[in-house]
Amino acid sequence: MKKILCFTAMALLASPALAEEDVKKEISQLKQTSRAFAHVAKKVSPAVVQIRVEKDVERRSRGRNSQQEEFLRRFFGQAPERNKEEEEPRKRREEVGQGSGFIISEDGYVLTNNHVIGEADHIKVSLADGRELEAKVIGKDPKSDVAVVKVDAKDLPTLALGDSSKLEIGEWVMAIGNPFGLSHTVTAGIVSAKGRNSVGITDYENFIQTDAAINPGNSGGPLVDLDGNAVGINTAIFSQSGGYMGIGFAIPIDMVKNITEQLIADGSVTRGFIGIYMQELTSELAESFGVKSGILISQVSPGSPAEDAGLLSGDVIVKLKGKAIKNLADFRNKIAMEKPGDKILLDIIREDKEKEVKIVVGSRDKVLAKVEKYGLTVEETSSIDAKEFGSDLPEGLIITQVKANSIAEDAGLRAGMVIAQVNRRSVKTTKEYNEALSLKPGQALLLVKANGVSRYVLLKK
């Protein structure tokens, strides 16, 4: 009994010393982690830039206000006539937004978000070394919210692009940018989720979700791993207050790479297209079609690659290139990333039998016809996403965008309306649309359909 008490007493006497050693080890490990974050921040920060965008705004030089004119009338009978210089509109630059970006080449290519640069007339890029350079737009893709701008400089610090497919949920990541204009702010967190879609931010979504603090101004900046490689572009936050609430979204860099190559080469993005309307399989539909999972084809567009390959309404796609399909958004993104002309293999189930179908991917260039003088962007209805504009579109060309303050907007045209005729000619393709417009340069008589009602609209230059 005495021996037991003696040993117990010795253990109690020794325990504080052992606990202190454990604490020292834990503190040492924390310091190592801290140094790792500091190393990444030091490595990455020189390639991160602040982006400020400006618009040209008209104003009148030396213009008088109403109080000045009233004073002159009272004492001189009438206000002196304004000369031409006073009436002449002058332009000034007005800053309309700011965000972040990061340099990906030594000769000045910079990645950012499309919504950061918008329709800017002037873009200024501030480097970590204090230089401020004018940038020009190389290309932008509103559908993914990716943009590339370029500054005229050499031997710039760059940020390497990593592999977002290898990211694990729970892995440490860091966000670097300029929230609220505070230059080169670094925050850390983990990868909260991958493959987030149906968020409603962009047309092509496959977001990395992170709890690294992201705030207004972080947009366009990099999300980096602990190797100091960019694994995403910080794009948006989920917030009920406008500030950080622990949920941020970044575009995965694997998607960005493909888009960036096209933007630098062509200034625009051409997406793969097979021409089907799809819907998710609910448990009831899956049971009805005799399958466990997949994507249901609800409609096949006439003349599309899918029709050429023999796909039918009611087919269930279960595999793409031999890999099981996760969900509709994932499938759509993967098709979009295919190059027109590529051959892909689909595994489908038709009437309880599995079948392989080879398809030659077509082109889905979302900006098929632009008429800048009227402010319209139109697209063939056969290539429209049913989720965005509805599946019961009448024949014709759908208006996908109307420029603000344009002739088209003044005439009451809106996105989602369908143009059935141009200058009394039926139009179903962009080729027919352009040919009909050329009949009467300077004006266009459109037959527009919306909500089951047709009306004529005249656009004049």
PyMOL commands that set and color helices and strands:
alter all, ss='L'
color gray80, all
select helices_A, chain A and resi 2-47+66-76+84-87+114-117+164-166+179-181+253-266+283-289+305-308+328-337+381-383+386-389+407-410+430-437
alter helices_A, ss='H'
color red, helices_A
select strands_A, chain A and resi 48-60+89-103+109-113+122-126+132-141+146-151+172-177+185-196+207-210+222-224+230-237+248-252+271-273+276-280+295-300+316-320+323-324+343-350+353-360+362-364+369-371+376-380+397-402+418-422+425-426+443-450+453-460
alter strands_A, ss='S'
color yellow, strands_A
deselect
rebuild
show_as cartoon
